[in-house]
Amino acid sequence: MQRFPCPFCGPRDEREFHFAGEAGKIRPTPSAAQSDTDWATYLYEAQNPRGPSREIWVHTPCQEYFIMTRDTVSMEVLGTEQLRKETL
Ligand SMILES: [Zn+2]
């Protein structure tokens, strides 16, 4: 079992967290001009890096979304930060 640091509540059991997506992945503006390919790319393509990765997570008890940087090889948490539009 691993402990993740919620920036609002402190270290908590990993079972209290859920992955919410890659940081920096901007949703296309809904419109008829968006192609199916653009939507498919947004929905299904992922970077899936080997090593440090910036991801959006949610801590279920406080319902806060935040960015967690973790190493996908060692599973070490390298840091967390509050989720702001400019931090994406
Ligand atoms: Zn929390």
PDB file of the backbone (N, CA, C, O) and the ligand in Angstrom, with CONECT records:
HET     ZN  A 101       1
ATOM      1  N   MET A   1       0.842  -1.178   0.000  1.00  0.00           N
ATOM      2  CA  MET A   1       0.000   0.000   0.000  1.00  0.00           C
ATOM      3  C   MET A   1       0.889   1.244   0.000  1.00  0.00           C
ATOM      4  O   MET A   1       1.958   1.266   0.611  1.00  0.00           O
ATOM      5  N   GLN A   2       0.430   2.255  -0.686  1.00  0.00           N
ATOM      6  CA  GLN A   2       1.192   3.493  -0.817  1.00  0.00           C
ATOM      7  C   GLN A   2       0.391   4.647  -0.231  1.00  0.00           C
ATOM      8  O   GLN A   2      -0.838   4.601  -0.171  1.00  0.00           O
ATOM      9  N   ARG A   3       1.100   5.677   0.196  1.00  0.00           N
ATOM     10  CA  ARG A   3       0.427   6.875   0.688  1.00  0.00           C
ATOM     11  C   ARG A   3       0.684   7.992  -0.309  1.00  0.00           C
ATOM     12  O   ARG A   3       1.818   8.226  -0.726  1.00  0.00           O
ATOM     13  N   PHE A   4      -0.387   8.677  -0.684  1.00  0.00           N
ATOM     14  CA  PHE A   4      -0.283   9.815  -1.593  1.00  0.00           C
ATOM     15  C   PHE A   4      -0.509  11.092  -0.794  1.00  0.00           C
ATOM     16  O   PHE A   4      -1.322  11.109   0.130  1.00  0.00           O
ATOM     17  N   PRO A   5       0.205  12.164  -1.142  1.00  0.00           N
ATOM     18  CA  PRO A   5       0.007  13.435  -0.433  1.00  0.00           C
ATOM     19  C   PRO A   5      -1.064  14.290  -1.093  1.00  0.00           C
ATOM     20  O   PRO A   5      -0.858  14.812  -2.188  1.00  0.00           O
ATOM     21  N   CYS A   6      -2.196  14.432  -0.437  1.00  0.00           N
ATOM     22  CA  CYS A   6      -3.208  15.381  -0.905  1.00  0.00           C
ATOM     23  C   CYS A   6      -2.723  16.771  -0.485  1.00  0.00           C
ATOM     24  O   CYS A   6      -2.391  16.962   0.685  1.00  0.00           O
ATOM     25  N   PRO A   7      -2.670  17.755  -1.402  1.00  0.00           N
ATOM     26  CA  PRO A   7      -2.200  19.093  -1.018  1.00  0.00           C
ATOM     27  C   PRO A   7      -3.134  19.797  -0.044  1.00  0.00           C
ATOM     28  O   PRO A   7      -2.776  20.837   0.508  1.00  0.00           O
ATOM     29  N   PHE A   8      -4.321  19.250   0.176  1.00  0.00           N
ATOM     30  CA  PHE A   8      -5.281  19.885   1.074  1.00  0.00           C
ATOM     31  C   PHE A   8      -5.398  19.150   2.417  1.00  0.00           C
ATOM     32  O   PHE A   8      -5.664  19.778   3.442  1.00  0.00           O
ATOM     33  N   CYS A   9      -5.199  17.818   2.419  1.00  0.00           N
ATOM     34  CA  CYS A   9      -5.419  17.006   3.619  1.00  0.00           C
ATOM     35  C   CYS A   9      -4.143  16.363   4.165  1.00  0.00           C
ATOM     36  O   CYS A   9      -4.124  15.897   5.304  1.00  0.00           O
ATOM     37  N   GLY A  10      -3.086  16.335   3.368  1.00  0.00           N
ATOM     38  CA  GLY A  10      -1.869  15.668   3.797  1.00  0.00           C
ATOM     39  C   GLY A  10      -1.821  14.235   3.296  1.00  0.00           C
ATOM     40  O   GLY A  10      -2.644  13.838   2.471  1.00  0.00           O
ATOM     41  N   PRO A  11      -0.857  13.450   3.789  1.00  0.00           N
ATOM     42  CA  PRO A  11      -0.702  12.066   3.323  1.00  0.00           C
ATOM     43  C   PRO A  11      -1.907  11.205   3.683  1.00  0.00           C
ATOM     44  O   PRO A  11      -2.402  11.224   4.810  1.00  0.00           O
ATOM     45  N   ARG A  12      -2.365  10.440   2.673  1.00  0.00           N
ATOM     46  CA  ARG A  12      -3.517   9.556   2.871  1.00  0.00           C
ATOM     47  C   ARG A  12      -3.294   8.256   2.099  1.00  0.00           C
ATOM     48  O   ARG A  12      -2.440   8.178   1.216  1.00  0.00           O
ATOM     49  N   ASP A  13      -4.069   7.257   2.446  1.00  0.00           N
ATOM     50  CA  ASP A  13      -4.014   5.961   1.796  1.00  0.00           C
ATOM     51  C   ASP A  13      -4.351   6.108   0.302  1.00  0.00           C
ATOM     52  O   ASP A  13      -5.265   6.847  -0.063  1.00  0.00           O
ATOM     53  N   GLU A  14      -3.617   5.410  -0.540  1.00  0.00           N
ATOM     54  CA  GLU A  14      -3.830   5.512  -1.992  1.00  0.00           C
ATOM     55  C   GLU A  14      -5.244   5.134  -2.416  1.00  0.00           C
ATOM     56  O   GLU A  14      -5.710   5.575  -3.467  1.00  0.00           O
ATOM     57  N   ARG A  15      -5.928   4.330  -1.621  1.00  0.00           N
ATOM     58  CA  ARG A  15      -7.289   3.904  -1.992  1.00  0.00           C
ATOM     59  C   ARG A  15      -8.291   5.054  -1.940  1.00  0.00           C
ATOM     60  O   ARG A  15      -9.412   4.920  -2.431  1.00  0.00           O
ATOM     61  N   GLU A  16      -7.894   6.190  -1.345  1.00  0.00           N
ATOM     62  CA  GLU A  16      -8.772   7.357  -1.291  1.00  0.00           C
ATOM     63  C   GLU A  16      -8.673   8.220  -2.549  1.00  0.00           C
ATOM     64  O   GLU A  16      -9.386   9.216  -2.671  1.00  0.00           O
ATOM     65  N   PHE A  17      -7.795   7.847  -3.484  1.00  0.00           N
ATOM     66  CA  PHE A  17      -7.536   8.681  -4.661  1.00  0.00           C
ATOM     67  C   PHE A  17      -7.977   7.981  -5.943  1.00  0.00           C
ATOM     68  O   PHE A  17      -8.020   6.754  -6.035  1.00  0.00           O
ATOM     69  N   HIS A  18      -8.304   8.819  -6.927  1.00  0.00           N
ATOM     70  CA  HIS A  18      -8.640   8.300  -8.254  1.00  0.00           C
ATOM     71  C   HIS A  18      -7.915   9.116  -9.310  1.00  0.00           C
ATOM     72  O   HIS A  18      -7.833  10.341  -9.225  1.00  0.00           O
ATOM     73  N   PHE A  19      -7.394   8.417 -10.301  1.00  0.00           N
ATOM     74  CA  PHE A  19      -6.755   9.057 -11.443  1.00  0.00           C
ATOM     75  C   PHE A  19      -7.822   9.762 -12.266  1.00  0.00           C
ATOM     76  O   PHE A  19      -8.878   9.191 -12.539  1.00  0.00           O
ATOM     77  N   ALA A  20      -7.549  11.015 -12.667  1.00  0.00           N
ATOM     78  CA  ALA A  20      -8.546  11.780 -13.419  1.00  0.00           C
ATOM     79  C   ALA A  20      -8.053  12.205 -14.793  1.00  0.00           C
ATOM     80  O   ALA A  20      -8.809  12.811 -15.552  1.00  0.00           O
ATOM     81  N   GLY A  21      -6.806  11.902 -15.132  1.00  0.00           N
ATOM     82  CA  GLY A  21      -6.336  12.232 -16.473  1.00  0.00           C
ATOM     83  C   GLY A  21      -4.938  12.804 -16.478  1.00  0.00           C
ATOM     84  O   GLY A  21      -4.333  13.056 -15.436  1.00  0.00           O
ATOM     85  N   GLU A  22      -4.447  12.999 -17.684  1.00  0.00           N
ATOM     86  CA  GLU A  22      -3.124  13.581 -17.867  1.00  0.00           C
ATOM     87  C   GLU A  22      -3.193  15.091 -17.690  1.00  0.00           C
ATOM     88  O   GLU A  22      -4.139  15.726 -18.156  1.00  0.00           O
ATOM     89  N   ALA A  23      -2.207  15.669 -17.026  1.00  0.00           N
ATOM     90  CA  ALA A  23      -2.118  17.125 -16.942  1.00  0.00           C
ATOM     91  C   ALA A  23      -1.667  17.649 -18.296  1.00  0.00           C
ATOM     92  O   ALA A  23      -0.847  17.026 -18.970  1.00  0.00           O
ATOM     93  N   GLY A  24      -2.202  18.786 -18.688  1.00  0.00           N
ATOM     94  CA  GLY A  24      -1.802  19.394 -19.949  1.00  0.00           C
ATOM     95  C   GLY A  24      -2.611  18.950 -21.146  1.00  0.00           C
ATOM     96  O   GLY A  24      -2.374  19.414 -22.262  1.00  0.00           O
ATOM     97  N   LYS A  25      -3.554  18.066 -20.935  1.00  0.00           N
ATOM     98  CA  LYS A  25      -4.388  17.602 -22.041  1.00  0.00           C
ATOM     99  C   LYS A  25      -5.636  18.482 -22.083  1.00  0.00           C
ATOM    100  O   LYS A  25      -6.541  18.321 -21.265  1.00  0.00           O
ATOM    101  N   ILE A  26      -5.682  19.393 -23.018  1.00  0.00           N
ATOM    102  CA  ILE A  26      -6.755  20.377 -23.092  1.00  0.00           C
ATOM    103  C   ILE A  26      -7.914  19.835 -23.936  1.00  0.00           C
ATOM    104  O   ILE A  26      -7.728  19.399 -25.072  1.00  0.00           O
ATOM    105  N   ARG A  27      -9.103  19.875 -23.352  1.00  0.00           N
ATOM    106  CA  ARG A  27     -10.289  19.399 -24.055  1.00  0.00           C
ATOM    107  C   ARG A  27     -10.618  20.324 -25.224  1.00  0.00           C
ATOM    108  O   ARG A  27     -10.644  21.542 -25.049  1.00  0.00           O
ATOM    109  N   PRO A  28     -10.869  19.768 -26.419  1.00  0.00           N
ATOM    110  CA  PRO A  28     -11.249  20.624 -27.551  1.00  0.00           C
ATOM    111  C   PRO A  28     -12.582  21.314 -27.272  1.00  0.00           C
ATOM    112  O   PRO A  28     -13.451  20.759 -26.600  1.00  0.00           O
ATOM    113  N   THR A  29     -12.729  22.504 -27.785  1.00  0.00           N
ATOM    114  CA  THR A  29     -13.979  23.237 -27.642  1.00  0.00           C
ATOM    115  C   THR A  29     -15.080  22.505 -28.406  1.00  0.00           C
ATOM    116  O   THR A  29     -14.925  22.223 -29.594  1.00  0.00           O
ATOM    117  N   PRO A  30     -16.190  22.196 -27.733  1.00  0.00           N
ATOM    118  CA  PRO A  30     -17.264  21.501 -28.447  1.00  0.00           C
ATOM    119  C   PRO A  30     -17.819  22.367 -29.569  1.00  0.00           C
ATOM    120  O   PRO A  30     -18.205  23.515 -29.347  1.00  0.00           O
ATOM    121  N   SER A  31     -17.855  21.834 -30.725  1.00  0.00           N
ATOM    122  CA  SER A  31     -18.459  22.523 -31.865  1.00  0.00           C
ATOM    123  C   SER A  31     -18.566  21.531 -33.008  1.00  0.00           C
ATOM    124  O   SER A  31     -17.928  20.478 -33.018  1.00  0.00           O
ATOM    125  N   ALA A  32     -19.377  21.898 -33.949  1.00  0.00           N
ATOM    126  CA  ALA A  32     -19.542  21.040 -35.130  1.00  0.00           C
ATOM    127  C   ALA A  32     -18.273  21.022 -35.965  1.00  0.00           C
ATOM    128  O   ALA A  32     -18.082  20.139 -36.801  1.00  0.00           O
ATOM    129  N   ALA A  33     -17.396  22.016 -35.732  1.00  0.00           N
ATOM    130  CA  ALA A  33     -16.170  22.083 -36.522  1.00  0.00           C
ATOM    131  C   ALA A  33     -15.131  21.053 -36.078  1.00  0.00           C
ATOM    132  O   ALA A  33     -14.187  20.772 -36.816  1.00  0.00           O
ATOM    133  N   GLN A  34     -15.297  20.487 -34.877  1.00  0.00           N
ATOM    134  CA  GLN A  34     -14.349  19.477 -34.411  1.00  0.00           C
ATOM    135  C   GLN A  34     -14.581  18.174 -35.172  1.00  0.00           C
ATOM    136  O   GLN A  34     -15.710  17.704 -35.308  1.00  0.00           O
ATOM    137  N   SER A  35     -13.526  17.629 -35.644  1.00  0.00           N
ATOM    138  CA  SER A  35     -13.655  16.365 -36.383  1.00  0.00           C
ATOM    139  C   SER A  35     -13.725  15.195 -35.401  1.00  0.00           C
ATOM    140  O   SER A  35     -13.341  15.316 -34.237  1.00  0.00           O
ATOM    141  N   ASP A  36     -14.211  14.095 -35.882  1.00  0.00           N
ATOM    142  CA  ASP A  36     -14.232  12.882 -35.065  1.00  0.00           C
ATOM    143  C   ASP A  36     -12.824  12.465 -34.685  1.00  0.00           C
ATOM    144  O   ASP A  36     -12.599  11.917 -33.605  1.00  0.00           O
ATOM    145  N   THR A  37     -11.875  12.726 -35.577  1.00  0.00           N
ATOM    146  CA  THR A  37     -10.475  12.384 -35.299  1.00  0.00           C
ATOM    147  C   THR A  37      -9.941  13.194 -34.122  1.00  0.00           C
ATOM    148  O   THR A  37      -9.228  12.657 -33.275  1.00  0.00           O
ATOM    149  N   ASP A  38     -10.285  14.500 -34.063  1.00  0.00           N
ATOM    150  CA  ASP A  38      -9.848  15.341 -32.936  1.00  0.00           C
ATOM    151  C   ASP A  38     -10.413  14.808 -31.620  1.00  0.00           C
ATOM    152  O   ASP A  38      -9.702  14.741 -30.617  1.00  0.00           O
ATOM    153  N   TRP A  39     -11.691  14.431 -31.626  1.00  0.00           N
ATOM    154  CA  TRP A  39     -12.304  13.909 -30.404  1.00  0.00           C
ATOM    155  C   TRP A  39     -11.701  12.566 -30.019  1.00  0.00           C
ATOM    156  O   TRP A  39     -11.439  12.315 -28.843  1.00  0.00           O
ATOM    157  N   ALA A  40     -11.484  11.720 -30.985  1.00  0.00           N
ATOM    158  CA  ALA A  40     -10.897  10.408 -30.696  1.00  0.00           C
ATOM    159  C   ALA A  40      -9.489  10.570 -30.130  1.00  0.00           C
ATOM    160  O   ALA A  40      -9.098   9.853 -29.208  1.00  0.00           O
ATOM    161  N   THR A  41      -8.735  11.507 -30.679  1.00  0.00           N
ATOM    162  CA  THR A  41      -7.385  11.770 -30.170  1.00  0.00           C
ATOM    163  C   THR A  41      -7.457  12.233 -28.726  1.00  0.00           C
ATOM    164  O   THR A  41      -6.706  11.748 -27.880  1.00  0.00           O
ATOM    165  N   TYR A  42      -8.351  13.166 -28.438  1.00  0.00           N
ATOM    166  CA  TYR A  42      -8.493  13.672 -27.071  1.00  0.00           C
ATOM    167  C   TYR A  42      -8.926  12.565 -26.111  1.00  0.00           C
ATOM    168  O   TYR A  42      -8.403  12.469 -25.001  1.00  0.00           O
ATOM    169  N   LEU A  43      -9.864  11.742 -26.524  1.00  0.00           N
ATOM    170  CA  LEU A  43     -10.433  10.746 -25.618  1.00  0.00           C
ATOM    171  C   LEU A  43      -9.545   9.523 -25.414  1.00  0.00           C
ATOM    172  O   LEU A  43      -9.489   8.979 -24.312  1.00  0.00           O
ATOM    173  N   TYR A  44      -8.858   9.090 -26.454  1.00  0.00           N
ATOM    174  CA  TYR A  44      -8.224   7.775 -26.378  1.00  0.00           C
ATOM    175  C   TYR A  44      -6.706   7.753 -26.444  1.00  0.00           C
ATOM    176  O   TYR A  44      -6.100   6.738 -26.099  1.00  0.00           O
ATOM    177  N   GLU A  45      -6.076   8.826 -26.871  1.00  0.00           N
ATOM    178  CA  GLU A  45      -4.618   8.795 -26.962  1.00  0.00           C
ATOM    179  C   GLU A  45      -4.013   9.351 -25.678  1.00  0.00           C
ATOM    180  O   GLU A  45      -4.427  10.397 -25.178  1.00  0.00           O
ATOM    181  N   ALA A  46      -3.031   8.632 -25.161  1.00  0.00           N
ATOM    182  CA  ALA A  46      -2.366   9.041 -23.928  1.00  0.00           C
ATOM    183  C   ALA A  46      -0.857   9.001 -24.126  1.00  0.00           C
ATOM    184  O   ALA A  46      -0.336   8.217 -24.920  1.00  0.00           O
ATOM    185  N   GLN A  47      -0.161   9.876 -23.377  1.00  0.00           N
ATOM    186  CA  GLN A  47       1.300   9.915 -23.474  1.00  0.00           C
ATOM    187  C   GLN A  47       1.914   8.665 -22.855  1.00  0.00           C
ATOM    188  O   GLN A  47       2.833   8.077 -23.426  1.00  0.00           O
ATOM    189  N   ASN A  48       1.418   8.261 -21.702  1.00  0.00           N
ATOM    190  CA  ASN A  48       1.909   7.086 -20.986  1.00  0.00           C
ATOM    191  C   ASN A  48       3.436   7.057 -20.900  1.00  0.00           C
ATOM    192  O   ASN A  48       4.059   6.098 -21.354  1.00  0.00           O
ATOM    193  N   PRO A  49       4.046   8.098 -20.321  1.00  0.00           N
ATOM    194  CA  PRO A  49       5.508   8.170 -20.292  1.00  0.00           C
ATOM    195  C   PRO A  49       6.127   7.160 -19.324  1.00  0.00           C
ATOM    196  O   PRO A  49       5.498   6.725 -18.359  1.00  0.00           O
ATOM    197  N   ARG A  50       7.346   6.813 -19.606  1.00  0.00           N
ATOM    198  CA  ARG A  50       8.134   5.979 -18.701  1.00  0.00           C
ATOM    199  C   ARG A  50       9.008   6.933 -17.900  1.00  0.00           C
ATOM    200  O   ARG A  50       9.936   7.530 -18.445  1.00  0.00           O
ATOM    201  N   GLY A  51       8.719   7.080 -16.619  1.00  0.00           N
ATOM    202  CA  GLY A  51       9.457   8.027 -15.777  1.00  0.00           C
ATOM    203  C   GLY A  51       8.509   9.068 -15.219  1.00  0.00           C
ATOM    204  O   GLY A  51       7.334   8.774 -15.001  1.00  0.00           O
ATOM    205  N   PRO A  52       8.998  10.294 -14.980  1.00  0.00           N
ATOM    206  CA  PRO A  52       8.161  11.331 -14.383  1.00  0.00           C
ATOM    207  C   PRO A  52       6.943  11.647 -15.248  1.00  0.00           C
ATOM    208  O   PRO A  52       7.051  11.796 -16.465  1.00  0.00           O
ATOM    209  N   SER A  53       5.796  11.745 -14.605  1.00  0.00           N
ATOM    210  CA  SER A  53       4.540  12.006 -15.307  1.00  0.00           C
ATOM    211  C   SER A  53       3.689  12.949 -14.470  1.00  0.00           C
ATOM    212  O   SER A  53       3.521  12.739 -13.269  1.00  0.00           O
ATOM    213  N   ARG A  54       3.148  13.997 -15.108  1.00  0.00           N
ATOM    214  CA  ARG A  54       2.231  14.928 -14.423  1.00  0.00           C
ATOM    215  C   ARG A  54       0.815  14.471 -14.704  1.00  0.00           C
ATOM    216  O   ARG A  54       0.411  14.342 -15.859  1.00  0.00           O
ATOM    217  N   GLU A  55       0.066  14.229 -13.645  1.00  0.00           N
ATOM    218  CA  GLU A  55      -1.278  13.674 -13.772  1.00  0.00           C
ATOM    219  C   GLU A  55      -2.259  14.415 -12.874  1.00  0.00           C
ATOM    220  O   GLU A  55      -1.880  14.986 -11.852  1.00  0.00           O
ATOM    221  N   ILE A  56      -3.515  14.396 -13.272  1.00  0.00           N
ATOM    222  CA  ILE A  56      -4.571  14.977 -12.451  1.00  0.00           C
ATOM    223  C   ILE A  56      -5.190  13.846 -11.630  1.00  0.00           C
ATOM    224  O   ILE A  56      -5.567  12.805 -12.167  1.00  0.00           O
ATOM    225  N   TRP A  57      -5.285  14.069 -10.335  1.00  0.00           N
ATOM    226  CA  TRP A  57      -5.880  13.101  -9.414  1.00  0.00           C
ATOM    227  C   TRP A  57      -6.951  13.798  -8.593  1.00  0.00           C
ATOM    228  O   TRP A  57      -6.933  15.019  -8.440  1.00  0.00           O
ATOM    229  N   VAL A  58      -7.866  13.027  -8.073  1.00  0.00           N
ATOM    230  CA  VAL A  58      -8.866  13.570  -7.154  1.00  0.00           C
ATOM    231  C   VAL A  58      -8.792  12.782  -5.853  1.00  0.00           C
ATOM    232  O   VAL A  58      -8.698  11.554  -5.847  1.00  0.00           O
ATOM    233  N   HIS A  59      -8.836  13.524  -4.755  1.00  0.00           N
ATOM    234  CA  HIS A  59      -8.893  12.902  -3.434  1.00  0.00           C
ATOM    235  C   HIS A  59     -10.363  12.818  -3.067  1.00  0.00           C
ATOM    236  O   HIS A  59     -11.005  13.842  -2.832  1.00  0.00           O
ATOM    237  N   THR A  60     -10.896  11.624  -3.018  1.00  0.00           N
ATOM    238  CA  THR A  60     -12.336  11.416  -2.866  1.00  0.00           C
ATOM    239  C   THR A  60     -12.917  12.056  -1.596  1.00  0.00           C
ATOM    240  O   THR A  60     -13.961  12.702  -1.695  1.00  0.00           O
ATOM    241  N   PRO A  61     -12.310  11.917  -0.415  1.00  0.00           N
ATOM    242  CA  PRO A  61     -12.941  12.507   0.788  1.00  0.00           C
ATOM    243  C   PRO A  61     -13.111  14.020   0.723  1.00  0.00           C
ATOM    244  O   PRO A  61     -14.120  14.539   1.201  1.00  0.00           O
ATOM    245  N   CYS A  62     -12.147  14.747   0.142  1.00  0.00           N
ATOM    246  CA  CYS A  62     -12.286  16.209   0.096  1.00  0.00           C
ATOM    247  C   CYS A  62     -12.777  16.691  -1.271  1.00  0.00           C
ATOM    248  O   CYS A  62     -13.087  17.872  -1.433  1.00  0.00           O
ATOM    249  N   GLN A  63     -12.852  15.787  -2.257  1.00  0.00           N
ATOM    250  CA  GLN A  63     -13.337  16.112  -3.607  1.00  0.00           C
ATOM    251  C   GLN A  63     -12.493  17.171  -4.304  1.00  0.00           C
ATOM    252  O   GLN A  63     -12.992  17.884  -5.174  1.00  0.00           O
ATOM    253  N   GLU A  64     -11.230  17.279  -3.934  1.00  0.00           N
ATOM    254  CA  GLU A  64     -10.352  18.268  -4.566  1.00  0.00           C
ATOM    255  C   GLU A  64      -9.520  17.590  -5.650  1.00  0.00           C
ATOM    256  O   GLU A  64      -8.984  16.498  -5.457  1.00  0.00           O
ATOM    257  N   TYR A  65      -9.427  18.259  -6.782  1.00  0.00           N
ATOM    258  CA  TYR A  65      -8.571  17.805  -7.864  1.00  0.00           C
ATOM    259  C   TYR A  65      -7.229  18.504  -7.733  1.00  0.00           C
ATOM    260  O   TYR A  65      -7.172  19.668  -7.337  1.00  0.00           O
ATOM    261  N   PHE A  66      -6.154  17.810  -8.060  1.00  0.00           N
ATOM    262  CA  PHE A  66      -4.821  18.393  -7.964  1.00  0.00           C
ATOM    263  C   PHE A  66      -3.900  17.675  -8.939  1.00  0.00           C
ATOM    264  O   PHE A  66      -4.249  16.634  -9.495  1.00  0.00           O
ATOM    265  N   ILE A  67      -2.730  18.245  -9.135  1.00  0.00           N
ATOM    266  CA  ILE A  67      -1.734  17.633 -10.015  1.00  0.00           C
ATOM    267  C   ILE A  67      -0.720  16.888  -9.159  1.00  0.00           C
ATOM    268  O   ILE A  67      -0.177  17.434  -8.199  1.00  0.00           O
ATOM    269  N   MET A  68      -0.478  15.657  -9.514  1.00  0.00           N
ATOM    270  CA  MET A  68       0.543  14.864  -8.843  1.00  0.00           C
ATOM    271  C   MET A  68       1.590  14.478  -9.887  1.00  0.00           C
ATOM    272  O   MET A  68       1.259  13.961 -10.953  1.00  0.00           O
ATOM    273  N   THR A  69       2.838  14.735  -9.568  1.00  0.00           N
ATOM    274  CA  THR A  69       3.934  14.290 -10.419  1.00  0.00           C
ATOM    275  C   THR A  69       4.519  13.053  -9.762  1.00  0.00           C
ATOM    276  O   THR A  69       4.947  13.084  -8.608  1.00  0.00           O
ATOM    277  N   ARG A  70       4.529  11.967 -10.516  1.00  0.00           N
ATOM    278  CA  ARG A  70       5.049  10.717  -9.971  1.00  0.00           C
ATOM    279  C   ARG A  70       5.863  10.007 -11.035  1.00  0.00           C
ATOM    280  O   ARG A  70       5.668  10.208 -12.234  1.00  0.00           O
ATOM    281  N   ASP A  71       6.767   9.182 -10.576  1.00  0.00           N
ATOM    282  CA  ASP A  71       7.592   8.378 -11.473  1.00  0.00           C
ATOM    283  C   ASP A  71       6.846   7.081 -11.753  1.00  0.00           C
ATOM    284  O   ASP A  71       6.563   6.312 -10.834  1.00  0.00           O
ATOM    285  N   THR A  72       6.529   6.836 -13.019  1.00  0.00           N
ATOM    286  CA  THR A  72       5.734   5.662 -13.362  1.00  0.00           C
ATOM    287  C   THR A  72       6.529   4.364 -13.289  1.00  0.00           C
ATOM    288  O   THR A  72       5.954   3.278 -13.360  1.00  0.00           O
ATOM    289  N   VAL A  73       7.845   4.471 -13.148  1.00  0.00           N
ATOM    290  CA  VAL A  73       8.672   3.267 -13.015  1.00  0.00           C
ATOM    291  C   VAL A  73       8.830   2.894 -11.540  1.00  0.00           C
ATOM    292  O   VAL A  73       8.570   1.758 -11.144  1.00  0.00           O
ATOM    293  N   SER A  74       9.259   3.864 -10.739  1.00  0.00           N
ATOM    294  CA  SER A  74       9.510   3.581  -9.316  1.00  0.00           C
ATOM    295  C   SER A  74       8.258   3.771  -8.457  1.00  0.00           C
ATOM    296  O   SER A  74       8.230   3.342  -7.304  1.00  0.00           O
ATOM    297  N   MET A  75       7.218   4.413  -9.011  1.00  0.00           N
ATOM    298  CA  MET A  75       5.979   4.746  -8.302  1.00  0.00           C
ATOM    299  C   MET A  75       6.200   5.796  -7.213  1.00  0.00           C
ATOM    300  O   MET A  75       5.313   6.030  -6.393  1.00  0.00           O
ATOM    301  N   GLU A  76       7.372   6.429  -7.198  1.00  0.00           N
ATOM    302  CA  GLU A  76       7.657   7.478  -6.226  1.00  0.00           C
ATOM    303  C   GLU A  76       6.863   8.738  -6.577  1.00  0.00           C
ATOM    304  O   GLU A  76       6.806   9.139  -7.740  1.00  0.00           O
ATOM    305  N   VAL A  77       6.259   9.351  -5.575  1.00  0.00           N
ATOM    306  CA  VAL A  77       5.562  10.618  -5.774  1.00  0.00           C
ATOM    307  C   VAL A  77       6.595  11.730  -5.669  1.00  0.00           C
ATOM    308  O   VAL A  77       7.262  11.874  -4.644  1.00  0.00           O
ATOM    309  N   LEU A  78       6.724  12.523  -6.743  1.00  0.00           N
ATOM    310  CA  LEU A  78       7.742  13.565  -6.803  1.00  0.00           C
ATOM    311  C   LEU A  78       7.211  14.912  -6.334  1.00  0.00           C
ATOM    312  O   LEU A  78       7.991  15.816  -6.037  1.00  0.00           O
ATOM    313  N   GLY A  79       5.885  15.053  -6.264  1.00  0.00           N
ATOM    314  CA  GLY A  79       5.308  16.303  -5.776  1.00  0.00           C
ATOM    315  C   GLY A  79       3.850  16.425  -6.140  1.00  0.00           C
ATOM    316  O   GLY A  79       3.338  15.706  -6.998  1.00  0.00           O
ATOM    317  N   THR A  80       3.190  17.356  -5.468  1.00  0.00           N
ATOM    318  CA  THR A  80       1.790  17.661  -5.781  1.00  0.00           C
ATOM    319  C   THR A  80       1.647  19.174  -5.837  1.00  0.00           C
ATOM    320  O   THR A  80       2.441  19.907  -5.248  1.00  0.00           O
ATOM    321  N   GLU A  81       0.639  19.626  -6.545  1.00  0.00           N
ATOM    322  CA  GLU A  81       0.353  21.050  -6.619  1.00  0.00           C
ATOM    323  C   GLU A  81      -1.140  21.229  -6.851  1.00  0.00           C
ATOM    324  O   GLU A  81      -1.815  20.351  -7.390  1.00  0.00           O
ATOM    325  N   GLN A  82      -1.635  22.380  -6.434  1.00  0.00           N
ATOM    326  CA  GLN A  82      -3.043  22.651  -6.637  1.00  0.00           C
ATOM    327  C   GLN A  82      -3.320  22.780  -8.124  1.00  0.00           C
ATOM    328  O   GLN A  82      -2.479  23.260  -8.883  1.00  0.00           O
ATOM    329  N   LEU A  83      -4.488  22.355  -8.528  1.00  0.00           N
ATOM    330  CA  LEU A  83      -4.888  22.405  -9.930  1.00  0.00           C
ATOM    331  C   LEU A  83      -5.397  23.791 -10.269  1.00  0.00           C
ATOM    332  O   LEU A  83      -6.417  24.239  -9.743  1.00  0.00           O
ATOM    333  N   ARG A  84      -4.692  24.452 -11.133  1.00  0.00           N
ATOM    334  CA  ARG A  84      -5.110  25.767 -11.644  1.00  0.00           C
ATOM    335  C   ARG A  84      -4.979  25.719 -13.156  1.00  0.00           C
ATOM    336  O   ARG A  84      -4.190  24.947 -13.700  1.00  0.00           O
ATOM    337  N   LYS A  85      -5.741  26.532 -13.810  1.00  0.00           N
ATOM    338  CA  LYS A  85      -5.702  26.540 -15.271  1.00  0.00           C
ATOM    339  C   LYS A  85      -4.276  26.777 -15.774  1.00  0.00           C
ATOM    340  O   LYS A  85      -3.857  26.167 -16.758  1.00  0.00           O
ATOM    341  N   GLU A  86      -3.530  27.656 -15.105  1.00  0.00           N
ATOM    342  CA  GLU A  86      -2.180  27.961 -15.561  1.00  0.00           C
ATOM    343  C   GLU A  86      -1.168  26.864 -15.233  1.00  0.00           C
ATOM    344  O   GLU A  86      -0.067  26.865 -15.783  1.00  0.00           O
ATOM    345  N   THR A  87      -1.521  25.922 -14.342  1.00  0.00           N
ATOM    346  CA  THR A  87      -0.593  24.842 -14.011  1.00  0.00           C
ATOM    347  C   THR A  87      -0.745  23.658 -14.939  1.00  0.00           C
ATOM    348  O   THR A  87       0.076  22.741 -14.911  1.00  0.00           O
ATOM    349  N   LEU A  88      -1.784  23.660 -15.767  1.00  0.00           N
ATOM    350  CA  LEU A  88      -1.964  22.559 -16.710  1.00  0.00           C
ATOM    351  C   LEU A  88      -0.892  22.655 -17.758  1.00  0.00           C
ATOM    352  O   LEU A  88      -0.841  21.827 -18.667  1.00  0.00           O
TER     353      LEU A  88
HETATM  354 ZN    ZN A 101      -7.828  15.817   0.315  1.00  0.00          ZN2+
END
